[in-house]
Amino acid sequence: MTKYHIAMPKTWADFATAQTKLQGTKIHALALDRSYDVVLEGLAYDAGSQLITPNLKLNLNASKTLNAVQQILSFQKDGVLQTAAEDQYFNVPFVNGQAVFGIGSSATIPVLTQQAPKSLQWGTALVPTYAGQRNNPLNGNYNVLFRGASKQQQAGAWAFQKFLLATPNAAQWAIDSGYVPVTKAAANSATFKKYLKANPTYQAALSATPQGFVSTVFTGYNDYRTALMNAVDATLAKHTSGKSAFDALQNRPKRF
């Protein structure tokens, strides 16, 4: 950033501005994970187009969604961004000096800490706004209880859930995993605050949670997720247009 006089981006348009200062180099302004699905979901939400609403309305080829897809694909075509290859995540091109910025999970921070050369000065910040908004997809695993569980199994599952959400445990889980705490009590605990003071790179992810949202989860969500990843892959690997890929996703004969 210092060498090429690049400022911290405040909007997505600033990535394109940064790229103009990198002309003649092999450096991209931005690196993303191999699939841009999570970033797309955030951009679409910023624009007011939740991919699938809580009442299961599909906006997969809505104009605002397609504009977000086109934003990503045009950046890729123009060399503003690159997506990771076999390495899957943005940290590899980032630590190798092939990108100025990267967008990914907070769980990438421990990986960057391990992989980045000591000479690399890096930090974290909130993702820039798009369409004047900043909304952050919250991802993670779900704890589920099967409908046919016995009373004993139900009691065990509930005991385990309470164990996970106990403030000391939730705080330690966040410290050990690299994810943000799942409760406010854990985030405000003395244990996590002490950790945050010693590891300030986690502050951006914590600061992003008030603007966070979760994907709509429904029966068949795994099938939808696979189809979404295939649509993304088609635009990158097969150069299918965003409209064609997401029209096909919206109009799948078999509902998710």
FIKOL-195820 format. One record per atom (N, C-alpha, C): x, y, z; residue in three letters. Coordinates in steps of 0.001 Angstrom, whole numbers, plus 500000, padded with zeros to 6 digits. Layout:
BEGIN
XYZALA;...
REM end
This chain:
BEGIN
500829498798500000MET;500000500000500000MET;500865501254500000MET;501933501215500770THR;502828502365500840THR;503560502574499520THR;504090501495498963LYS;504878501588497736LYS;504070502142496582LYS;502806501719496458TYR;501991502126495313TYR;500958503200495674TYR;501087503751496877HIS;500209504856497326HIS;498731504466497245HIS;498434503307497807ILE;497063502792497805ILE;496431503013499174ILE;495275503633499175ALA;494573503908500428ALA;493677502726500797ALA;493307502657502071MET;492371501623502512MET;491040501836501810MET;490532500839501087PRO;489273501009500347PRO;488077501178501272PRO;487228502124500937LYS;486000502353501693LYS;484785501791500950LYS;484888501707499624THR;483818501147498794THR;484444500144497830THR;483578499334497200TRP;484103498372496232TRP;484728499062495025TRP;484253500228494692ALA;484840500966493569ALA;486300501306493837ALA;486670501412495102ASP;488049501756495455ASP;489030500660495070ASP;488543499420494938PHE;489436498346494489PHE;489891498613493055PHE;488966499082492224ALA;489315499393490833ALA;490302500554490781ALA;490104501529491650THR;491040502661491721THR;492425502181492114THR;492464501271493074ALA;493754500729493513ALA;494461500008492374ALA;493681499305491533GLN;494291498538490456GLN;494971499439489430GLN;494454500636489244THR;495084501558488292THR;496502501909488719THR;496748501849490035LYS;498089502163490546LYS;499016500955490484LYS;498453499805490120LEU;499245498582490048LEU;499522498169488612LEU;499184499034487675GLN;499410498730486258GLN;500892498462486008GLN;501148497428485203GLY;502528497066484917GLY;503100496061485896GLY;502313495691486899THR;502749494679487853THR;501882493426487678THR;502225492383488393LYS;501414491165488411LYS;500600491078489693LYS;500421492215490337ILE;499711492267491619ILE;498257492652491374ILE;497359491953492026HIS;495935492277491965HIS;495557493091493199HIS;494580493957493034ALA;494114494730494184ALA;493444493831495213ALA;492783492754494747LEU;491961491952495639LEU;492080490464495320LEU;492129489653496377ALA;492087488196496236ALA;490880487671497002ALA;490192486693496400LEU;489061486039497041LEU;489339484543497139LEU;488552483866497956ASP;488627482416498001ASP;488244481850496639ASP;488447480554496465ARG;488219479941495150ARG;486786480152494664ARG;485824480095495565SER;484433480380495217SER;484053481746495783SER;483361482536494991TYR;482980483873495464TYR;481562483894496032TYR;481007482715496342ASP;479606482641496755ASP;479294483449498011ASP;480188483406499002VAL;479918484131500245VAL;479998485639500010VAL;480998486059499255VAL;481126487486498937VAL;479910487948498137VAL;479475487138497190LEU;478296487475496389LEU;477071487643497279LEU;476889486745498221GLU;475722486831499093GLU;475727488144499867GLU;476919488579500304GLY;477021489857501004GLY;476702491038500104GLY;477236491025498879LEU;476990492127497950LEU;475511492208497579LEU;474918491055497302ALA;473502491045496931ALA;472645491575498089ALA;472979491173499286TYR;472247491641500464TYR;472418493154500620TYR;473647493643500386ASP;473895495093500428ASP;472954495827499481ASP;472752495244498310ALA;471930495886497272ALA;470441495704497514ALA;470095494918498535GLY;468678494700498844GLY;468092493481498173GLY;468949492502497854SER;468482491299497170SER;468986490065497909SER;468319489684498995GLN;468695488465499698GLN;468505487280498761GLN;469512486439498626LEU;469462485366497625LEU;468232484483497799LEU;467963484083499029ILE;466736483350499335ILE;466169483941500623ILE;464959484447500552THR;464364485138501691THR;463814484131502697THR;463500484578503915PRO;462941483672504924PRO;461643482991504492PRO;460883483621503586ASN;459666482960503084ASN;459939482173501797ASN;461245481910501558LEU;461722481052500468LEU;461467481611499077LEU;461472482921498965LYS;461442483548497637LYS;462869483556497086LYS;463040483067495866LEU;464355482992495243LEU;464645484270494460LEU;465758484902494788ASN;466212486096494067ASN;467543485819493372ASN;467720484598492899LEU;469014484171492382LEU;469353484810491037LEU;468335485240490293ASN;468615485961489046ASN;467918487323489022ASN;467634487836490217ALA;467083489191490290ALA;468127490175489774ALA;467687491314489287SER;468617492266488670SER;469718492698489631SER;469361492898490896LYS;470376493331491879LYS;471383492222492157LYS;470907490972492130THR;471828489848492290THR;472771489766491100THR;472217489881489898LEU;473046489794488694LEU;474036490948488611LEU;473649492121489095ASN;474592493244489127ASN;475772492941490032ASN;475487492268491159ALA;476566491896492075ALA;477471490843491443ALA;476872489873490750VAL;477659488864490035VAL;478556489551489004VAL;477975490484488272GLN;478728491174487233GLN;479853492021487820GLN;479628492580489005GLN;480680493357489666GLN;481906492477489906GLN;481661491280490389ILE;482764490362490675ILE;483434489909489380ILE;482632489511488400LEU;483192488979487159LEU;483927490050486350LEU;483424491275486379SER;484117492341485649SER;485443492669486328SER;485468492609487650PHE;486723492818488372PHE;487733491726488010PHE;487230490506487886GLN;488132489415487532GLN;488669489601486110GLN;487796489935485186LYS;488193490125483802LYS;489212491250483663LYS;489029492304484431ASP;489905493473484337ASP;491167493335485185ASP;491321492208485854GLY;492536491985486643GLY;492518492623488010GLY;491373493177488409VAL;491285493803489734VAL;491344492736490823VAL;490704491604490560LEU;490721490531491558LEU;491083489208490926LEU;491584488326491762GLN;491799486949491360GLN;491196486044492422GLN;490695484904491987THR;490201483920492937THR;491278482855493115THR;491308482260494293ALA;492326481260494603ALA;492183480051493681ALA;493279479372493464ALA;493262478174492614ALA;493067476940493497ALA;493934475949493337GLU;493780474709494098GLU;493906474946495604GLU;494517476053495960ASP;494727476344497380ASP;493429476699498107ASP;492383476972497342GLN;491039477214497871GLN;490844478595498494GLN;491811479087499268TYR;491589480305500046TYR;492545481425499640TYR;492136482657499922PHE;492873483821499435PHE;494234483995500091PHE;494485483319501212ASN;495708483573501966ASN;496977483268501168ASN;496915482299500238VAL;498128481926499498VAL;498589483058498575VAL;497732483567497672PRO;498197484694496851PRO;498523485932497696PRO;497818486080498805PHE;498052487259499646PHE;499451487232500265PHE;499821486125500904VAL;501134486070501558VAL;502265486019500541VAL;501949485638499298ASN;502970485615498253ASN;503112486956497542ASN;502409487966498033GLY;502549489299497460GLY;501864489489496139GLY;500881488624495824GLN;500171488735494555GLN;498880489535494675GLN;498537489954495877ALA;497322490739496096ALA;497538491695497259ALA;496941492876497145VAL;497063493871498205VAL;496058493593499314VAL;494841493208498925PHE;493777492946499890PHE;493191491553499649PHE;492555491013500661GLY;491875489738500533GLY;490627489746501399GLY;489597489063500940ILE;488355488958501716ILE;488102487489502019ILE;487892487185503282GLY;487643485802503664GLY;487183485712505100GLY;487177484511505614SER;486722484249506973SER;487747484704508004SER;487250485048509194SER;488168485374510290SER;489026484170510655SER;488547482963510325ALA;489326481760510613ALA;490584481673509751ALA;490725482569508775THR;491945482619507968THR;493070483314508730THR;492715484084509760ILE;493725484847510496ILE;494806483950511102ILE;494460482845511780PRO;495523481980512297PRO;496423481419511197PRO;495828481161510023VAL;496608480644508898VAL;497582481710508408VAL;497100482946508294LEU;497975484040507874LEU;499097484247508886LEU;498768484151510158THR;499775484321511203THR;500888483292511056THR;500513482078510669GLN;501496481009510517GLN;502275481128509210GLN;501583481543508138GLN;502195481491506813GLN;502895482777506390GLN;502427483911506857ALA;502981485185506381ALA;504426485350506836ALA;505292485763505940PRO;506680486018506358PRO;506727487155507372PRO;507710487086508232LYS;507824488100509292LYS;507958489504508720LYS;508462489606507500SER;508653490920506879SER;507349491530506374SER;506281490717506298LEU;505007491202505765LEU;504207491893506865LEU;503965493161506684GLN;503128493895507629GLN;501696493863507116GLN;500812493247507880TRP;499434493111507445TRP;498495493336508617TRP;497260493643508297GLY;496251493858509323GLY;494881493526508772GLY;493839493851509510THR;492477493556509089THR;491618494809509165THR;490543494813508399ALA;489624495947508374ALA;488254495440507945ALA;487250496265508113LEU;485909495921507654LEU;485873495868506128LEU;485073494976505592VAL;484905494887504138VAL;484275496190503642VAL;484740496740502541PRO;484174497996502029PRO;482683497882501711PRO;482029499014501633THR;480595499036501344THR;480341498789499855THR;479133498319499589TYR;478666498129498213TYR;477234498638498186TYR;476908499424497172ALA;475572500040497076ALA;475256500837498334ALA;476294501384498944GLY;476110502232500122GLY;475859501480501411GLY;475971500156501386GLN;475673499345502570GLN;476834498396502865GLN;476869497925504111ARG;477827496891504490ARG;477097495850505326ARG;476884494671504761ASN;476254493565505473ASN;477156492347505347ASN;477371491676506450ASN;478353490607506485ASN;477706489248506697ASN;477905488311505765PRO;477354486966505956PRO;478024486278507145PRO;477234485721508021LEU;477758484958509151LEU;477669483479508795LEU;478801482813508774ASN;478835481396508414ASN;479292480555509593ASN;478950479302509554GLY;479380478386510607GLY;478609477093510523GLY;478886476225511445ASN;478201474932511474ASN;476974475006512372ASN;476033474131512110TYR;474792474104512883TYR;474762472867513775TYR;474334473058515004ASN;474084471928515884ASN;472628471518515699ASN;472401470278515334VAL;471034469836515048VAL;470672468636515912VAL;469405468478516144LEU;468870467332516871LEU;467839466663515985LEU;468014465389515713PHE;467084464690514834PHE;465716464546515492PHE;464698464618514680ARG;463322464599515165ARG;463008463332515956ARG;463626462220515581GLY;463334460963516251GLY;464176460697517484GLY;464892461709517970ALA;465760461515519134ALA;464939461119520361ALA;465515460243521173SER;464847459833522409SER;464900460962523431SER;464144460839524488LYS;464163461861525537LYS;465551461975526159LYS;466220460849526287GLN;467564460860526840GLN;468525461598525898GLN;468376461341524599GLN;469217462030523619GLN;468913463528523578GLN;467648463878523686GLN;467271465291523722GLN;467901465988524928GLN;467846465337526077ALA;468435465908527292ALA;469940466061527139ALA;470576465068526507GLY;472018465146526297GLY;472391466269525343GLY;471588466415524281ALA;471855467473523301ALA;471712468852523945ALA;470683469002524775TRP;470461470291525428TRP;471583470591526416TRP;472050469567527132ALA;473156469758528075ALA;474422470174527330ALA;474646469554526166PHE;475828469896525363PHE;475723471323524842PHE;474518471727524411GLN;474326473083523913GLN;474599474105525010GLN;474116473834526214LYS;474359474750527337LYS;475850474813527667LYS;476526473678527536PHE;477966473647527767PHE;478695474539526762PHE;478303474432525486LEU;478948475233524445LEU;478727476726524640LEU;477527477092525123LEU;477172478504525255LEU;477595479111526582LEU;478078478299527507ALA;478594478849528764ALA;479713479832528438ALA;479696480992529037THR;480610482075528664THR;482079481660528601THR;482635480980529599PRO;484052480598529501PRO;484330479688528303PRO;483405478767528026ASN;483609477828526923ASN;483467478513525568ASN;482461479385525445ALA;482257480107524183ALA;483445481017523884ALA;483984481645524912ALA;485149482521524726ALA;486365481703524299ALA;486593480573524953GLN;487758479749524621GLN;487621479132523245GLN;486383478771522874TRP;486151478231521525TRP;486559479249520472TRP;486173480508520672ALA;486521481555519714ALA;488040481730519633ALA;488691481702520772ILE;490147481858520810ILE;490829480714520059ILE;490341479499520261ASP;490986478323519665ASP;490660478143518188ASP;489507478646517758SER;489056478397516380SER;489367479531515413SER;489473480750515929GLY;489653481900515042GLY;488352482537514619GLY;487218481959515042TYR;485918482547514733TYR;485530483547515822TYR;484511484347515538VAL;484050485302516541VAL;483222484561517591VAL;483179485073518815PRO;482356484434519846PRO;480894484405519420PRO;480183483361519832VAL;478792483208519419VAL;477818483866520378VAL;478302484421521484THR;477436485147522411THR;478087486474522779THR;477254487456523106LYS;477775488754523539LYS;478542488613524845LYS;478050487738525723ALA;478720487542527005ALA;480147487053526810ALA;480335486142525864ALA;481683485641525586ALA;482559486735524980ALA;481985487530524065ALA;482744488615523438ALA;483166489667524458ALA;482328489867525481ASN;482618490879526498ASN;483353490314527705ASN;483680489037527669SER;484343488412528812SER;485775488908528961SER;486279488861530169ALA;487652489288530431ALA;488637488418529657ALA;488307487129529529THR;489191486200528812THR;489349486606527357THR;488224486881526679PHE;488313487220525258PHE;488875488622525058PHE;488526489556525933LYS;489064490914525805LYS;490580490916525954LYS;491083490094526858LYS;492535489981527028LYS;493168489419525764LYS;492510488416525189TYR;493012487822523956TYR;492980488828522811TYR;491905489598522725LEU;491749490580521655LEU;492814491670521752LEU;493148492042522967LYS;494187493064523155LYS;495537492576522649LYS;495792491290522847ALA;497061490714522391ALA;497024490336520915ALA;495801490212520367ASN;495638489798518971ASN;494620490712518277ASN;494990491964518024PRO;494030492953517497PRO;493518492668516099PRO;494128491720515379THR;493647491423514030THR;492243490824514047THR;491774490353515205TYR;490422489789515289TYR;489345490855515504TYR;489757492097515742GLN;488796493141516060GLN;487851493429514898GLN;488351493414513678ALA;487504493739512523ALA;486333492777512408ALA;486611491480512579ALA;485532490484512484ALA;484502490708513585ALA;484971491030514774LEU;484050491294515877LEU;483229492548515597LEU;483859493562515041SER;483162494814514731SER;482137494628513617SER;482329493603512798ALA;481424493368511661ALA;480136492670512074ALA;480113492044513240THR;478954491221513594THR;477649492006513754THR;477650493265514202PRO;476359493967514287PRO;475661494129512943PRO;476425494117511850GLN;475828494192510522GLN;475732492808509884GLN;475789491769510706GLY;475792490415510179GLY;474404489885509863GLY;474343488946508953PHE;473088488253508641PHE;473412486796508347PHE;472416485950508427VAL;472614484530508154VAL;471816484117506929VAL;472325483125506241SER;471610482577505092SER;470322481908505561SER;469319481934504714THR;468087481204505005THR;468356479712504824THR;468096478946505871VAL;468339477503505829VAL;466996476790505756VAL;466915475770504940PHE;465639475103504684PHE;465903473663504273PHE;464868472857504229THR;465003471480503767THR;465509471484502323THR;466609470815502096GLY;467217470825500771GLY;468315471870500625GLY;468695472506501724TYR;469707473573501660TYR;471033473064501080TYR;471429471846501437ASN;472681471298500914ASN;472655471208499396ASN;471511470795498845ASP;471385470722497386ASP;471502472110496767ASP;470866473086497407TYR;470960474463496922TYR;472398474956496953TYR;473062474690498066ARG;474440475162498227ARG;475346474564497151ARG;475157473284496869THR;475946472641495816THR;475654473278494457THR;474375473550494195ALA;473991474166492920ALA;474561475576492805ALA;474563476327493910LEU;475130477672493905LEU;476622477622493601LEU;477331476692494238MET;478770476559494003MET;479045476172492545MET;478190475328491983ASN;478353474934490578ASN;478133476122489638ASN;477165476979489992ALA;476902478167489169ALA;478103479110489211ALA;478643479298490389VAL;479829480148490543VAL;480993479571489742VAL;481189478251489875ASP;482289477602489170ASP;482128477729487657ASP;480890477662487181ALA;480648477785485740ALA;481073479149485217ALA;480842480197486003THR;481221481543485547THR;482731481727485547THR;483426481001486406LEU;484874481162486509LEU;485627480212485587LEU;485283478928485659ALA;486036477917484919ALA;485567477761483476ALA;484269477921483265LYS;483716477694481930LYS;483362479000481227LYS;483562480115481910HIS;483279481446481363HIS;481817481596480942HIS;480932480878481635THR;479501481066481429THR;479122482447481936THR;478258483137481211SER;477871484473481660SER;477135484375482988SER;477244485423483788GLY;476558485430485072GLY;475067485246484915GLY;474484485888483896LYS;473034485778483679LYS;472640484348483344LYS;473392483707482467SER;473055482332482085SER;473171481385483276SER;474245481519484034ALA;474480480622485162ALA;473418480789486238ALA;473062482041486519PHE;472122482271487617PHE;470663482178487167PHE;470406482350485874ASP;469081482007485340ASP;468831480511485511ASP;469853479714485188ALA;469725478265485314ALA;469548477868486774ALA;470230478556487666LEU;470105478270489092LEU;468713478594489597LEU;468189479733489167GLN;466839480155489579GLN;465782479197489054GLN;465983478693487839ASN;464949477923487160ASN;465211476424487150ASN;465950475933488132ARG;466182474492488194ARG;464852473748488209ARG;464713472688487400PRO;463454471932487375PRO;463081471370488746PRO;464107470926489499LYS;463866470353490814LYS;464087471432491862LYS;463058471672492644ARG;463191472679493699ARG;464214472230494726ARG;464828473174495380PHE;465833472852496377PHE;465161472194497585PHE;
REM end
